[in-house]
């Protein structure tokens, strides 16, 4: 009965079982292949600026929620 109460740790398989350095090597090969085939997206400065703006808004969303606001107390 104690076996049922114990939390199971997920077994690492495939990509997750590799050491981080090997994962980076494989990911790097994928990125190089995408660029070589012309399928990779390259941000221009306007797209990068817009992505940064969206990320900034998403990060502040919880900080300004009504439940956390001191001005409404």
DSSP file (Angstrom, degrees, kcal/mol; ACC not computed):
  #  RESIDUE AA STRUCTURE BP1 BP2  ACC     N-H-->O    O-->H-N    N-H-->O    O-->H-N    TCO  KAPPA ALPHA  PHI   PSI    X-CA   Y-CA   Z-CA
    1    1 A X    >>        0   0    0      0, 0.0     4,-0.8     0, 0.0     3,-0.5   0.000 360.0 360.0 360.0 -27.4    0.0    0.0    0.0
    2    2 A X  H 3>  +     0   0    0      1,-0.2     4,-0.9     2,-0.2     3,-0.3   0.794 360.0  64.3 -68.5 -25.9    2.9    2.3    0.5
    3    3 A X  H 34 S+     0   0    0      1,-0.2     3,-0.4     2,-0.2    -1,-0.2   0.858  99.3  53.1 -64.3 -34.5    3.9    2.1   -3.1
    4    4 A X  H <4 S+     0   0    0     -3,-0.5    -1,-0.2     1,-0.2    -2,-0.2   0.801 107.5  51.3 -70.6 -28.8    0.6    3.7   -4.1
    5    5 A X  H  < S+     0   0    0     -4,-0.8     2,-0.3    -3,-0.3    -1,-0.2   0.661  89.5  95.3 -83.5 -16.9    1.2    6.7   -1.8
    6    6 A X  S  < S-     0   0    0     -4,-0.9     2,-0.3    -3,-0.4    -3,-0.0  -0.555  79.9-119.3 -79.7 137.6    4.7    7.4   -3.2
    7    7 A X        -     0   0    0     -2,-0.3     2,-0.4     1,-0.1    -1,-0.1  -0.567  26.8-130.8 -74.5 134.6    5.0   10.0   -5.9
    8    8 A X        -     0   0    0     -2,-0.3     2,-0.5     3,-0.0    -1,-0.1  -0.701  10.9-140.6 -87.8 136.2    6.4    8.7   -9.1
    9    9 A X        -     0   0    0     -2,-0.4     2,-0.1     1,-0.0    -1,-0.0  -0.820  28.7-111.6 -92.3 133.8    9.3   10.5  -10.7
   10   10 A X        -     0   0    0     -2,-0.5     2,-0.3     1,-0.1    -1,-0.0  -0.387  30.1-120.2 -67.0 138.7    9.0   10.6  -14.4
   11   11 A X        -     0   0    0     -2,-0.1     2,-0.5     1,-0.1    -1,-0.1  -0.579  23.6-122.6 -78.6 140.0   11.7    8.6  -16.2
   12   12 A X        +     0   0    0     -2,-0.3     2,-0.3     4,-0.1    -1,-0.1  -0.719  40.2 171.0 -84.7 125.2   13.8   10.6  -18.6
   13   13 A X    >   -     0   0    0     -2,-0.5     3,-1.3     5,-0.0     4,-0.2  -0.939  44.2 -15.2-132.1 155.3   13.7    9.2  -22.1
   14   14 A X  G >> S+     0   0    0     -2,-0.3     3,-1.1     1,-0.3     4,-0.5  -0.282 129.3   4.8  61.7-129.4   15.0   10.4  -25.4
   15   15 A X  G >4 S+     0   0    0      1,-0.3     3,-1.1     2,-0.2    -1,-0.3   0.848 130.0  57.8 -59.3 -37.8   16.0   14.0  -25.7
   16   16 A X  G <4 S+     0   0    0     -3,-1.3    -1,-0.3     1,-0.2    -2,-0.2   0.752 100.1  58.0 -67.3 -24.1   15.5   14.6  -22.0
   17   17 A X  G <4 S+     0   0    0     -3,-1.1    -1,-0.2    -4,-0.2    -2,-0.2   0.636  89.0  93.8 -82.2 -12.4   17.9   11.8  -21.0
   18   18 A X  S << S-     0   0    0     -3,-1.1     2,-0.1    -4,-0.5    -5,-0.0  -0.402  87.2-101.1 -78.5 155.9   20.8   13.4  -22.9
   19   19 A X    >>  -     0   0    0      1,-0.1     4,-1.9    -2,-0.1     3,-0.6  -0.449  36.3-109.6 -72.2 152.9   23.2   15.8  -21.2
   20   20 A X  H 3> S+     0   0    0      1,-0.3     4,-2.2     2,-0.2     5,-0.2   0.818 116.6  57.1 -55.4 -35.5   22.6   19.5  -21.9
   21   21 A X  H 3> S+     0   0    0      1,-0.2     4,-2.0     2,-0.2    -1,-0.3   0.919 107.5  47.3 -64.0 -42.3   25.7   19.8  -24.1
   22   22 A X  H <> S+     0   0    0     -3,-0.6     4,-2.2     2,-0.2    -1,-0.2   0.883 109.8  53.9 -66.6 -38.0   24.5   17.1  -26.4
   23   23 A X  H  X S+     0   0    0     -4,-1.9     4,-2.5     1,-0.2    -2,-0.2   0.916 108.6  49.5 -60.4 -43.3   21.0   18.7  -26.6
   24   24 A X  H  X S+     0   0    0     -4,-2.2     4,-2.4     1,-0.2    -2,-0.2   0.889 108.9  52.7 -63.4 -39.3   22.6   22.0  -27.6
   25   25 A X  H  X S+     0   0    0     -4,-2.0     4,-1.9     2,-0.2    -1,-0.2   0.930 111.8  45.0 -61.6 -45.4   24.6   20.3  -30.3
   26   26 A X  H  X S+     0   0    0     -4,-2.2     4,-1.9     1,-0.2    -2,-0.2   0.916 113.6  49.4 -65.9 -43.5   21.5   18.6  -31.8
   27   27 A X  H  X S+     0   0    0     -4,-2.5     4,-2.1     1,-0.2    -1,-0.2   0.877 108.8  54.0 -63.2 -37.3   19.5   21.9  -31.6
   28   28 A X  H  X S+     0   0    0     -4,-2.4     4,-2.5     1,-0.2    -1,-0.2   0.903 106.1  52.0 -63.4 -41.8   22.3   23.7  -33.3
   29   29 A X  H  X S+     0   0    0     -4,-1.9     4,-2.3     1,-0.2    -1,-0.2   0.898 108.8  51.2 -61.9 -39.6   22.3   21.3  -36.2
   30   30 A X  H  X S+     0   0    0     -4,-1.9     4,-2.1     2,-0.2    -2,-0.2   0.907 110.6  48.1 -64.2 -41.8   18.5   21.8  -36.6
   31   31 A X  H  X S+     0   0    0     -4,-2.1     4,-2.1     2,-0.2    -2,-0.2   0.900 111.6  49.6 -65.3 -41.3   18.9   25.5  -36.7
   32   32 A X  H  X S+     0   0    0     -4,-2.5     4,-2.4     1,-0.2    -2,-0.2   0.900 110.8  50.3 -64.7 -40.3   21.8   25.4  -39.2
   33   33 A X  H  X S+     0   0    0     -4,-2.3     4,-2.0     2,-0.2     6,-0.2   0.896 109.4  51.2 -65.1 -40.1   19.7   23.0  -41.4
   34   34 A X  H  X>S+     0   0    0     -4,-2.1     5,-1.9     1,-0.2     6,-1.3   0.910 112.5  45.5 -64.5 -41.9   16.7   25.4  -41.3
   35   35 A X  H ><5S+     0   0    0     -4,-2.1     3,-0.7     4,-0.2    -2,-0.2   0.901 111.5  52.5 -67.1 -40.2   18.8   28.4  -42.3
   36   36 A X  H 3<5S+     0   0    0     -4,-2.4    -2,-0.2     1,-0.2    -1,-0.2   0.853 111.8  45.8 -64.8 -34.6   20.6   26.4  -45.1
   37   37 A X  H 3<5S-     0   0    0     -4,-2.0    -1,-0.2    -5,-0.2    -2,-0.2   0.550 112.9-118.3 -85.8  -7.1   17.2   25.3  -46.6
   38   38 A X  T <<5S+     0   0    0     -3,-0.7    -3,-0.2    -4,-0.6    -4,-0.1   0.618  85.6 111.4  82.3  12.0   15.8   28.9  -46.3
   39   39 A X      < +     0   0    0     -5,-1.9    -4,-0.2    -6,-0.2     2,-0.2   0.585  47.0 101.7 -93.8 -12.4   13.0   27.8  -44.0
   40   40 A X  S    S-     0   0    0     -6,-1.3     2,-0.4    -9,-0.1    -9,-0.0  -0.483  70.2-128.5 -77.8 142.9   14.3   29.6  -40.9
   41   41 A X        -     0   0    0     -2,-0.2     2,-0.5     2,-0.0    -2,-0.1  -0.758  18.3-161.3 -90.4 133.5   12.7   32.9  -39.9
   42   42 A X        -     0   0    0     -2,-0.4     2,-0.1    -7,-0.0    -2,-0.0  -0.970  16.7-131.6-116.1 121.9   15.0   35.9  -39.3
   43   43 A X        -     0   0    0     -2,-0.5     2,-0.2     4,-0.1    -2,-0.0  -0.446  14.0-149.9 -69.1 137.6   13.6   38.8  -37.3
   44   44 A X     >  -     0   0    0     -2,-0.1     4,-2.3     1,-0.0     5,-0.2  -0.544  38.1 -95.0 -93.4 175.2   14.0   42.3  -38.7
   45   45 A X  H  > S+     0   0    0      1,-0.2     4,-2.2     2,-0.2     5,-0.1   0.852 124.4  52.2 -64.2 -34.5   14.3   45.1  -36.2
   46   46 A X  H  > S+     0   0    0      2,-0.2     4,-2.2     1,-0.2    -1,-0.2   0.918 111.3  46.4 -67.8 -42.4   10.6   46.0  -36.4
   47   47 A X  H  > S+     0   0    0      1,-0.2     4,-2.4     2,-0.2    -2,-0.2   0.898 112.7  50.3 -65.9 -39.5    9.5   42.4  -35.7
   48   48 A X  H  X S+     0   0    0     -4,-2.3     4,-2.2     2,-0.2    -2,-0.2   0.901 109.7  50.6 -65.2 -40.5   12.0   42.1  -32.8
   49   49 A X  H  X S+     0   0    0     -4,-2.2     4,-2.0    -5,-0.2    -2,-0.2   0.920 111.3  48.0 -62.9 -44.7   10.7   45.4  -31.3
   50   50 A X  H  X S+     0   0    0     -4,-2.2     4,-2.4     2,-0.2    -2,-0.2   0.900 110.7  51.2 -64.0 -41.4    7.1   44.2  -31.5
   51   51 A X  H  X S+     0   0    0     -4,-2.4     4,-2.3     1,-0.2    -1,-0.2   0.902 110.2  49.8 -62.9 -40.6    8.0   40.8  -29.9
   52   52 A X  H  X S+     0   0    0     -4,-2.2     4,-2.1     2,-0.2    -1,-0.2   0.881 109.6  51.1 -64.8 -38.5    9.7   42.6  -27.1
   53   53 A X  H  X S+     0   0    0     -4,-2.0     4,-2.1     2,-0.2    -2,-0.2   0.925 110.7  48.3 -65.4 -44.7    6.7   44.9  -26.5
   54   54 A X  H  X S+     0   0    0     -4,-2.4     4,-2.3     1,-0.2    -2,-0.2   0.912 111.3  50.6 -62.5 -42.1    4.4   41.9  -26.4
   55   55 A X  H  X S+     0   0    0     -4,-2.3     4,-2.0     1,-0.2    -1,-0.2   0.880 109.1  51.6 -63.7 -38.0    6.7   40.1  -23.9
   56   56 A X  H  X S+     0   0    0     -4,-2.1     4,-1.3     2,-0.2    -1,-0.2   0.898 110.2  48.3 -65.5 -40.8    6.8   43.2  -21.7
   57   57 A X  H  X S+     0   0    0     -4,-2.1     4,-0.9     1,-0.2     3,-0.2   0.912 111.1  50.6 -65.8 -41.9    3.0   43.4  -21.6
   58   58 A X  H  < S+     0   0    0     -4,-2.3     4,-0.5     1,-0.2     3,-0.4   0.876 109.1  51.9 -64.8 -37.6    2.7   39.7  -20.8
   59   59 A X  H  < S+     0   0    0     -4,-2.0     4,-0.3     1,-0.2    -1,-0.2   0.794 112.2  44.8 -70.1 -28.8    5.2   40.0  -17.9
   60   60 A X  H  X S+     0   0    0     -4,-1.3     4,-1.2    -3,-0.2     3,-0.3   0.561  87.5  92.1 -91.0  -9.1    3.4   42.9  -16.3
   61   61 A X  T >< S+     0   0    0     -4,-0.9     3,-0.5    -3,-0.4    -1,-0.2   0.896  89.6  42.1 -55.3 -47.6   -0.1   41.5  -16.6
   62   62 A X  G >4 S+     0   0    0     -4,-0.5     3,-1.1     1,-0.2    -1,-0.2   0.803 107.4  61.7 -71.9 -29.3   -0.1   39.8  -13.2
   63   63 A X  G 34 S+     0   0    0     -4,-0.3    -1,-0.2    -3,-0.3    -2,-0.2   0.774 109.4  41.5 -68.8 -25.3    1.6   42.7  -11.4
   64   64 A X  G << S+     0   0    0     -4,-1.2    -1,-0.2    -3,-0.5    -2,-0.2   0.161  82.8 129.8-109.6  18.5   -1.3   45.1  -12.3
   65   65 A X    X>  -     0   0    0     -3,-1.1     3,-1.5     1,-0.1     4,-0.8  -0.427  69.4-115.5 -71.9 150.0   -4.2   42.7  -11.6
   66   66 A X  G >4 S+     0   0    0      1,-0.3     3,-0.5     2,-0.2     6,-0.2   0.810 113.5  58.9 -56.1 -33.2   -7.0   44.1   -9.4
   67   67 A X  G 34 S+     0   0    0      1,-0.2    -1,-0.3     3,-0.0    -3,-0.0   0.767 112.1  40.0 -70.3 -23.2   -6.4   41.5   -6.7
   68   68 A X  G <4 S+     0   0    0     -3,-1.5     2,-0.3    -6,-0.2    -1,-0.2   0.488  90.4 110.2-100.2  -5.0   -2.8   42.8   -6.3
   69   69 A X    <<  -     0   0    0     -4,-0.8     3,-0.4    -3,-0.5    -5,-0.1  -0.557  49.4-164.1 -80.6 130.6   -3.5   46.5   -6.7
   70   70 A X  S >  S+     0   0    0     -2,-0.3     3,-1.2     1,-0.2    -1,-0.1   0.694  82.9  70.9 -82.8 -20.4   -3.0   48.6   -3.5
   71   71 A X  T 3  S+     0   0    0      1,-0.2    -1,-0.2     2,-0.1    -5,-0.0   0.717  94.5  54.1 -71.3 -20.1   -5.0   51.5   -5.0
   72   72 A X  T 3         0   0    0     -3,-0.4    -1,-0.2     1,-0.2    -2,-0.1   0.428 360.0 360.0 -93.2   1.5   -8.3   49.7   -4.8
   73   73 A X    <         0   0    0     -3,-1.2    -1,-0.2    -4,-0.0    -2,-0.1   0.488 360.0 360.0 -73.2 360.0   -8.0   48.9   -1.1
